[in-house]
Amino acid sequence: MIPQKLSIVVPVYNSEETLSLLCDRVEAAMQSLGREYELILVDDASRDDSWAQIKKITSGKKKIRGIRLCRNFGQHNALLCGIRAARYEIIATIDDDLQNPPEEIEKLIHKLGEGYDVVYGVPEMEQHGFFRDIASMITKLAIQVNMDEKAVRQVSAFRVFRTKLRDSFSDFNSPTLSIDVLLFWGTSKFGSMKVRHDPRRHGQSNYTFPKLVAHATKMITGFSVLPLRITSWFGFAFTFFGLMSLVFVVFRFMIQGTQVSGFTFLASIVSIFSGATMFALGIIGEYLAQVHLRVMGKPVFAESDRTFGENEDIAAQDDGV
């Protein structure tokens, strides 16, 4: 059986120190397997010299393509850019920090051959800090609103999937996105495989706890109406509470002839309802912001430059997918 061709997409951000080694390891891994591949490096407007490094690498590597975004759009937006540029029938996505070993890609592809459309590389032991682990858990809970619970437990940035799945979100055009949710739109056949997870070689993760929490909030409001339903339930509950309070006050006055005394009771009722109102307005505001961004037509990503390998013109004629 002829091995399927592979497009490897890497979102790049401030990773000039690891890019050369990453490309060398990808090349060595693919050569040892005899698999035809292309490597797409999408620079998400790095602040360091990552783009200069990408241009240097592509000048001597015909299978490597570089794309630079005009500003920082985010990891998933950069991934979508690379996915739409991919030409081969299987796509693999890995991080740029070498925590996802390129040598493990073949394990995921082998698992894909068992009838799955998406296979995630689940770390045997994650090399993250405590707060990053907590934030990742929050993000997965957010994604779970939009995906099957079993699939969510497998989610990671190290994944392979069939390129045909991108047809299910070819018209998607929103600045708020999750690649995993988009893949879930196209299939329910998710698998996973235990893989090695190496420590970071250089620098620190660009995903801080606040950023991941903000990302989780966007995932919930961008792809689900559950918060609006929760707001409705809160509204019903507080309305019921208000009616019971009214009944309590009226019956006490009618039976005992006394009124509920004190500023504390009144202040408590006002505070509860004010808090519930502000909470509901905040949820609605998040959804209005999502609608505003989509109506405004803010792009998912925008390229500012591209760089290609030596034989790009020949490679571009490949039938691909």
N, C-alpha and C positions, 0 to 999 in steps of 0.2 A: 504494500500500500504506500503510495506517495505521500509523504508528510505534508500536511496543510501549511500554507504560508502564513506567516505571523507578522502582525503589526504591533510593535511595542510602543506604548505612549507613556511619556514621563513628563509630568508637570514640574517645571523648574522654578525655584525661587531662592536666590542667594546661595547657590550651591557650586560656585566655581571650583572649589577645592575637591569635589567628589566627581565631577562630570567626566573627566578623562578616565578615571578608574572604572566608573560605571560603564562607559562605552566599551572599554577593553574587556570587561567581564561579560557583558552581553555578547560581544563578538565571539569570545572564546567558548561560551556556553552554546551558542547557536552552531558554531562550526563543529563542535564535538558531536552534535546531534544531526548534523547534515540538514538543517532546516533553513529554508529560505526565509528571510525576514527583512523588515525595515524598522528603524528606530526613529521615532518622532519626538523631539525634544521641544516642549512648548514653554518658552520663557515668559513667566507671568510678571513682566516688568521688574525684574530683579534690580536691587539697588547696588549690587556689586558688579563684577565683571563677568557674570555668567554668560551674557550674550556674546561677548568677545571670545570667550572660551568655546562656545558652541560653534561660532563661525570658524574658529581655528580647527576644531575637530572635524567639521563637515568638509573642510577643504581637502582632507586626506582620506575620508571614509565615504565611499559611494553609497552605502546603505543607510546613512544617517541624514535626516532632514531636520532643520531647525525652523521654528516659528516664534516670532516675538510679538507679544501683545502690546498695545499702545499704552496701557496702564494696568495696574494690578486689579484683576477681576475676581480672583479667588481660585482655589485649587480645582474645584469641580468645573468651573467655567473653562479653565485651561485644559482640563481633561476632555471636555466636550469638543473643544477646538481640535485637539489631536484625534479624537474619535471620528470626527467628520472628515478629517484629512486622510484617514487610514485607507489603504488600498487592498489589503489582504483579508482572507476569510475568517481569521481569528484575531482578536485584539487582546493584548495583555496590558494591564496598567500597573506600574510600580512607582514607588516614591523615588526621589532623587538623592536620598541620604544613605543608600546602600543598606538600610535595615531590611529591605526585601531583597534577598539574594537572587540575582538573575538566574542562577543555576537551578533554582526551585521551580521555574516557570514550567518546565517540562512535566513535572508532577501534576500541575493543575490541568495541563492540556490532556494528559493521559486520563485524568478523571472526567474531563469534558467528554471524552469518547464513550463514556458509559451511559450516554443519553441525556446529559445535562446541557443547558444553554448558557448557564453562568456558574463558574466555580470560584470560590473565594479561598485564598490562602490564609488559614487561621494560625496565628503564631503559637508555637508550642509553649513559649514563655515570653510574654511581651516585655520589651526593654524600655518602658516608659516610667515616668514618675507617678506619684500617688494622685496628684491633682489632675494630671493628664488622663489617667485611668478613669477617674470620677467623671471628668468632662466627656470622655468617650462614651461612658455608660449613659449619660444624659442624652447625647446625640443619638445613640442607638434606640433609646426609648422614644425619641422624637420620630425617628424613621419608622418605628414600629406602628405608629398611627397610620402609616401609609402602606406598610408591607406586611406580609405573613410573619407571624412571630418566630417560626422556625428559621426563616430566611434571615431575619434580623440578627439572630444570634451568630450567624456566620459572617456578617458584613465586615469587610476590611478594605484597605486601599490597594491590596494586592489581589488582583482578580483577573480572570480570563473569561471571555464570552464570545459568542458567535457574532460576527459583524452585522449579520442580517437583522439583529435586534434593533439597530439604530433606526431602522425604517419606522418603528413604532413611535419614535419621538423626533422624526425628521423635521416636523413643523414647529417643534417646541421653541419658543422665543421669549424667555423670561430671565431676568438677571438673577433670580433666586432659583437654584436648582440643586438637585442631588442626583448624581449618576445612578446610585443604587435604586432610587425610586423610579427613575426613568426606565431602567432595565426591568423593574418589576411590572411596568406597563406592558412589556413585550413578552413576558414568559413567567411561568410559575415553576420552571425546572431549575432549581438552585441546588448546588452541591458545595461541599467544602473539603479541604484537605489540610492536614497539619503540615506546617512548613517551619523552617528555621527563621528566627527573627534576631538579627544581629544588633549589637549596640551601635549608636551613632558614632561615626568616625570623626566628624567635625561639627562644630556649632551646636545650636540648640533648636528644638522644634519651634516652628513659627506659629503653631497652634497653642495659644495660651488658654487657660480656663475660661476667662470672659469671652474670648472669641468663639470657643466651642459652644458655650451656652447661647451666645447670640445666634450661632449657626443653627442650633437646635430649635430656637424660637422661630427662625425663618422657615425651617423645614415643616414645623407644625402648621404655621399660618399659610405657608405657600402651597401646601399640598393636601390639606385636610380641613374639614369644617367642624371637627370635634370641639375646638375651643368655643365656637359659636353655640354649639349644642350645650356645652357645659354652662355657658353664660345663661342660656335659657333655663336650664335646671336651677341655677342659682336664683334667677329671677322668680321662678315659681316657688322655690323654698322660702325666700324672703317675703314674698307676697303672702304665703301661708302663715309665716311667722307674724307678719303685721296684722293679719285678720285675727289670729289667736290672741294677740296682745289687745286688740280692740274688744274682743269678746270678754277677756279677763277684766278689763277696766269697766265695761258696761255692767257685767254681772256683779262685780264687787260693789259698784255703786247702787245697783238695784237691790241686792240682798243685804249688804251691810250698811248701806247708806253713806259709805265713805269713798273718797277718791284716792287713787294711787298717788301718794305724796312724794315730794322730793324732786329736785332737779336731776338727780342721778339717773332715774328711770328714763326721763325724757331725753337726756343727753345720750344715754346708751342706745336708745332706739334710733335717734337721729344719726349717730355715728355709724351704726350698723348699716343703715340704708344708704348713707353717703358713701361708705366704703364699697358696698356692693355696686352702687351706680358707677363709681370711678373705675372699678374693676371691669365692669361691662364695657364702659367707654374705651378703656385701654385695649381690650380684645378687639372691639370693632375698629379702633384706630389702626391696629396692626393689619387688619384685612383691607382697610381703605388704602393703606400704604402700598400693599401688594397690588391692588387694582390700579392705583396711580402709576406705579412703575411700569405695569404692563401696557396701560393706555398710552403712557408717554413714549413707549417704544424704545426704552433703554436697551441697548444691545446686550446679548449674552456675552459676547467678546468682540474685540476688534483687533485685527492684526496691524502691525506697523512695519514688519519686515519678515523676510524668509531667507533661508540659506539652504543650499542643497549639496549633495555629494557630487562626486566627479561625473557619474554617468546618470544624472537625474533625468535627462531627456529620454534616454533609453528606458529607464525604469518606469517613467510616466506612461509608456505605451503598454505596460504590463496589464493584462486583463483584470488582475486583482479580484475583487469580489463581484 
